[in-house]
Amino acid sequence: MEYSTMEQYWIWLSSVDGIGPSRFYRLLSQYEDAHVVWDDPDDEGLAFLGPKTLKSLRAARSQEYYFRLFADMERAGMRAVTRISDDYPQALNTIHDPPPTLYVRGDAPLEGERMFAIVGSRRATRDGKRAAREFAATLAREGVCVVSGLARGVDTCAHEGALEGGGATIAVLGSGADVIYPPENEELAARILEKGGAIVSEYAPGTRPSQGTFPARNRIISGLCSGMLLVEGSQTSGAMITANLAAEQGRDVFAVPGSIYSPLSAAPNRLIFDGANPALSAWDILEYYRWGARPAEGALPRARIALDEEERPLYDALLEQELSFDELSALSKFPASKLNSLLTSLELRGIIVKAPGGIYRAYQ
């Protein structure tokens, strides 16, 4: 990847530990450009950085640091997109504290008409995980790029659903784009890249996640998109922070309503009470943006599925909710060998899917 001289110094300065967007833009307002900061400006002008960040900047002002940064990017298969680059997403120029540099792995474009975020609780319920997958899969089938944060729970299911729907998905991390967190999502991250998606971060290669990096990355998730969907979350959750940021950025906010007695429905229900768009299916989102037309009742896939008398009860039960093998066994009364044969047949025909954790669900 080739960069102009100005881009190279921009990437360097934005990578320095402790220089976030606010400090970065203040430095640019005081000095002509990032190259001047490299050329050892007077310490008096840098006093606002504080001793710790000033020490980091001095340590970074070396050929060793500079070349290691670009070598780390190349080794990780990563490219840098700065605000002065032609391919920087214009949607992020409209948000507060736009990231000076985005580190990107993968081929998915970072800007497009059909980009939509899905976020929610890391401790999602079974219904919440199902909703995230099904919303994402339907959106993906209509050409929508699903954006989320690769976190446990709803985020993971949103990425998985988008892949099941045959679409590209973008994961925005609170760590370096080469540091997958949580680590159990390494395989999912690989599939995102393999299927034409992207992994994005504003943090330099090798940056470990910390408490403050996750809330900061949420503004990028919502900022890249036309709107966002909150599936589940408490009123103090990171997902609720994303929803509030989306509203501040002028993005549309959707929420999946839930029981008034469920703590994880508190955030989406509050958003709806305060004026967010309730979403009962992905078609509510697709029709809102005129990205797709809801199929007629008679055209739903369920009507076309050929099932025998033993398969139909299993499929109908899985349409109602996701169930484990043991739950299906108790419900159907089939012997384990018979049930396993039926489920395998339904799975091979693409009628149901076995989700992570050994949970089965039906395609609608």
C-alpha positions in Angstrom: 0.0 0.0 0.0 1.4 3.4 -1.0 0.8 6.6 0.9 1.6 10.2 0.2 4.2 11.8 2.5 1.4 13.8 4.3 -0.6 10.6 4.8 2.5 8.8 6.2 3.0 11.4 8.9 -0.7 11.6 9.6 -0.8 7.8 10.2 2.3 8.1 12.4 1.0 10.9 14.6 -2.5 9.3 15.1 -0.8 6.0 16.1 1.0 7.5 19.1 -0.3 6.2 22.5 -2.4 8.8 24.2 -3.1 11.0 21.2 -6.7 10.5 20.6 -8.9 12.5 18.1 -9.2 15.6 20.3 -5.4 15.9 20.9 -4.6 15.0 17.3 -6.8 17.8 15.9 -5.5 20.3 18.5 -1.9 19.4 17.4 -2.9 20.0 13.7 -4.5 23.4 14.7 -1.2 24.5 16.4 1.2 23.2 13.8 1.1 23.2 10.0 0.7 19.5 9.7 1.8 16.2 11.3 5.2 16.4 9.7 6.0 19.5 11.8 5.2 17.5 14.9 7.7 14.9 13.8 10.3 17.6 13.3 10.5 18.3 17.0 8.3 21.3 17.8 8.9 23.3 20.9 7.9 21.5 24.1 5.9 24.5 25.3 3.4 24.0 22.6 3.1 20.3 23.5 2.6 20.9 27.3 -1.2 20.3 27.0 -0.5 16.6 26.2 0.7 15.9 29.7 3.8 14.1 30.8 2.8 10.5 29.9 1.6 11.3 26.4 4.5 13.7 25.8 6.9 10.8 26.7 5.1 8.5 24.2 5.4 11.1 21.5 9.1 11.6 22.1 9.6 7.8 22.0 7.6 7.6 18.7 9.7 10.3 17.0 12.2 7.7 15.8 12.9 5.9 12.6 12.6 2.6 14.5 9.0 3.3 15.6 8.0 4.7 12.2 9.2 1.8 10.2 7.9 -0.8 12.7 4.4 0.8 12.5 4.2 0.3 8.7 5.8 -3.1 8.9 3.2 -4.2 11.5 0.4 -3.0 9.2 1.8 -4.9 6.2 2.3 -8.1 8.3 -1.3 -8.0 9.5 -2.6 -7.4 5.9 -3.9 -4.0 7.0 -4.2 -0.7 5.3 -4.6 2.8 6.8 -7.4 5.1 5.6 -6.9 8.7 6.9 -9.2 11.7 6.7 -7.1 13.1 3.9 -7.4 9.9 1.9 -9.8 9.6 -1.0 -11.5 6.5 0.4 -12.2 7.8 3.9 -16.0 7.4 4.6 -17.6 10.8 4.3 -20.3 9.7 6.8 -17.7 9.8 9.5 -16.8 13.4 8.7 -20.2 14.5 10.1 -19.7 13.0 13.6 -18.1 14.4 16.7 -14.3 13.5 16.9 -14.1 11.6 13.6 -11.2 9.1 13.8 -8.1 10.6 12.2 -7.1 7.2 10.8 -8.9 3.9 10.3 -6.9 0.7 10.2 -8.7 -1.7 7.9 -8.4 -5.4 7.1 -10.6 -6.8 4.3 -12.2 -5.6 1.1 -15.6 -4.3 2.1 -16.1 -0.6 1.1 -16.5 1.6 4.2 -19.2 3.7 2.6 -22.4 2.8 0.8 -26.1 3.6 0.7 -27.0 0.3 2.4 -25.1 0.2 5.7 -26.9 -0.6 8.9 -25.8 -1.3 12.4 -27.1 -4.0 14.8 -26.0 -3.9 18.4 -27.1 -5.3 21.8 -26.2 -7.0 25.0 -23.2 -9.3 25.5 -25.5 -11.3 27.8 -28.2 -11.7 25.2 -31.1 -14.1 25.7 -31.9 -16.9 23.3 -34.6 -14.7 21.7 -32.2 -11.8 21.5 -29.6 -13.9 19.7 -32.2 -15.2 17.4 -33.5 -11.8 16.5 -30.0 -10.5 15.8 -29.3 -13.4 13.4 -32.6 -13.2 11.6 -32.7 -9.4 11.2 -29.1 -9.5 9.9 -29.7 -12.4 7.5 -32.7 -10.8 6.0 -30.9 -7.4 5.6 -27.9 -9.1 4.0 -30.1 -10.9 1.5 -31.3 -7.5 0.4 -27.8 -6.2 -0.1 -27.4 -4.4 3.2 -23.9 -4.4 4.8 -24.4 -5.2 8.5 -22.1 -3.3 10.9 -21.4 -4.4 14.5 -18.7 -4.7 17.1 -17.7 -8.4 17.2 -18.6 -8.5 20.9 -20.1 -11.5 22.5 -23.9 -11.9 22.4 -25.9 -9.8 19.9 -22.9 -8.5 18.0 -21.6 -12.0 17.3 -25.1 -13.2 16.2 -25.5 -10.1 13.9 -22.2 -10.9 12.1 -23.1 -14.6 11.8 -26.6 -13.8 10.5 -25.2 -11.5 7.8 -22.8 -14.2 6.7 -25.7 -16.7 6.6 -27.6 -14.3 4.5 -24.8 -14.2 2.0 -23.8 -10.6 2.6 -20.7 -8.7 3.7 -20.4 -7.5 7.3 -18.1 -5.0 9.0 -16.7 -5.4 12.5 -15.5 -2.3 14.3 -13.1 -3.2 17.2 -12.1 -1.6 20.4 -8.6 -3.0 19.9 -6.2 -3.0 17.0 -7.6 -4.6 13.9 -5.1 -7.4 14.3 -6.2 -8.1 17.9 -9.4 -10.0 17.9 -11.5 -9.6 21.0 -13.1 -11.7 22.4 -10.5 -14.4 21.4 -13.2 -17.0 20.7 -14.3 -14.9 17.7 -11.0 -15.5 15.8 -12.8 -18.0 13.5 -15.7 -15.6 13.0 -13.3 -12.8 12.1 -11.6 -15.0 9.6 -15.0 -15.8 8.0 -15.9 -12.1 7.8 -12.7 -11.5 5.9 -13.1 -14.6 3.7 -16.6 -13.5 2.7 -15.6 -10.0 1.6 -16.2 -8.1 4.8 -13.9 -6.0 6.8 -12.4 -5.5 10.3 -11.9 -1.8 11.2 -10.3 0.0 14.1 -9.1 3.5 14.9 -6.4 2.0 17.0 -2.8 1.2 15.8 -1.8 -2.4 15.2 -1.2 -4.4 18.4 -3.4 -2.2 20.6 -5.0 -4.2 23.4 -8.7 -3.5 24.3 -9.3 -1.5 27.4 -12.3 -0.1 29.3 -12.3 3.2 27.4 -11.8 1.9 23.9 -15.2 0.2 23.6 -17.4 3.2 24.2 -15.2 5.2 21.8 -15.5 2.7 19.0 -19.4 2.8 19.3 -19.5 6.2 17.6 -17.8 4.6 14.5 -20.3 1.8 14.4 -23.3 4.2 14.3 -21.4 6.8 12.3 -20.8 4.6 9.3 -24.5 3.7 9.0 -27.8 5.1 7.9 -29.3 3.8 11.1 -29.0 1.2 13.9 -31.0 -1.5 15.6 -30.8 -2.1 19.3 -31.9 -5.7 20.1 -31.4 -6.1 23.8 -29.6 -4.1 26.5 -29.9 -2.5 29.9 -30.3 1.3 30.1 -26.6 1.7 31.2 -25.2 -0.7 28.6 -22.7 0.0 25.8 -25.5 -0.7 23.3 -27.5 2.1 24.8 -24.5 4.4 24.5 -24.4 3.5 20.8 -28.1 4.3 20.4 -27.6 7.7 22.1 -24.6 8.4 19.8 -26.7 7.4 16.8 -29.4 9.9 17.7 -26.8 12.6 18.3 -25.3 11.9 14.9 -28.7 12.2 13.2 -29.0 8.5 12.4 -32.2 6.6 12.6 -32.7 4.5 15.7 -34.7 1.2 15.7 -35.4 -1.1 18.6 -36.8 -4.6 19.1 -39.5 -4.4 21.8 -39.5 -6.9 24.6 -41.2 -7.8 27.9 -41.6 -5.0 30.4 -40.4 -7.5 33.0 -37.1 -8.4 31.3 -34.1 -6.3 32.4 -32.5 -6.7 28.9 -35.6 -5.2 27.3 -35.3 -2.0 29.3 -33.1 -0.1 26.8 -35.1 -1.0 23.6 -38.4 -0.4 25.3 -37.2 3.0 26.6 -36.0 4.0 23.2 -39.3 3.2 21.7 -41.1 5.1 24.4 -38.9 8.1 23.6 -39.6 7.9 19.9 -37.4 5.3 18.3 -38.8 3.1 15.5 -40.1 -0.3 16.8 -38.9 -3.1 14.6 -40.8 -6.4 14.6 -38.9 -7.8 11.6 -36.1 -6.7 9.3 -38.8 -5.8 6.8 -39.7 -2.8 9.0 -36.2 -1.5 8.4 -36.0 -2.4 4.7 -39.4 -0.8 3.9 -38.4 2.3 5.9 -35.4 2.9 3.7 -37.1 1.5 0.6 -34.4 -1.1 0.3 -36.8 -3.9 -0.3 -40.5 -4.9 -0.4 -42.0 -7.3 2.1 -43.0 -10.6 0.5 -46.6 -11.3 0.2 -48.0 -13.8 2.7 -48.4 -16.5 0.2 -44.8 -16.1 -1.0 -43.2 -16.8 2.4 -40.6 -19.6 2.2 -42.6 -21.6 4.8 -45.3 -22.3 2.3 -42.8 -23.8 -0.2 -41.1 -26.2 2.2 -42.0 -29.8 1.7 -42.1 -31.6 5.1 -43.4 -35.0 6.1 -45.6 -35.6 9.2 -42.6 -36.2 11.4 -40.6 -33.2 10.3 -43.4 -30.7 10.4 -43.8 -30.6 14.2 -40.0 -30.1 14.6 -40.0 -27.3 12.1 -43.0 -25.6 13.6 -41.5 -25.8 17.1 -38.3 -24.2 15.8 -40.2 -21.4 14.2 -41.5 -20.5 17.6 -38.2 -20.5 19.4 -34.7 -21.9 19.3 -34.4 -25.2 21.0 -31.6 -27.6 22.1 -31.5 -31.3 21.1 -32.7 -32.3 24.6 -35.6 -29.8 24.4 -36.6 -31.2 21.0 -36.3 -34.7 22.3 -38.6 -33.9 25.3 -41.1 -32.1 23.0 -41.2 -34.7 20.2 -40.8 -37.9 22.2 -38.6 -39.3 19.3 -35.8 -41.7 20.3 -32.4 -39.9 20.1 -31.3 -41.7 17.0 -34.5 -40.9 15.1 -34.5 -37.3 16.2 -30.8 -36.9 15.2 -31.7 -38.4 11.7 -34.6 -36.0 11.2 -32.6 -32.9 12.3 -29.6 -33.9 10.1 -31.9 -34.2 7.1 -33.6 -30.8 7.8 -30.2 -29.2 8.3 -28.7 -30.7 5.1 -31.7 -29.4 3.1 -31.2 -25.8 4.5 -34.5 -25.8 6.4 -33.0 -25.5 9.9 -29.5 -24.6 11.2 -27.5 -25.7 14.2 -26.3 -22.6 15.8 -23.3 -22.3 18.2 -24.0 -23.9 21.5 -25.9 -26.8 20.0 -29.1 -24.8 19.5 -31.3 -25.4 16.5 -33.5 -22.8 14.8 -35.6 -22.7 11.6 -35.1 -20.5 8.6 -38.2 -18.5 8.1 
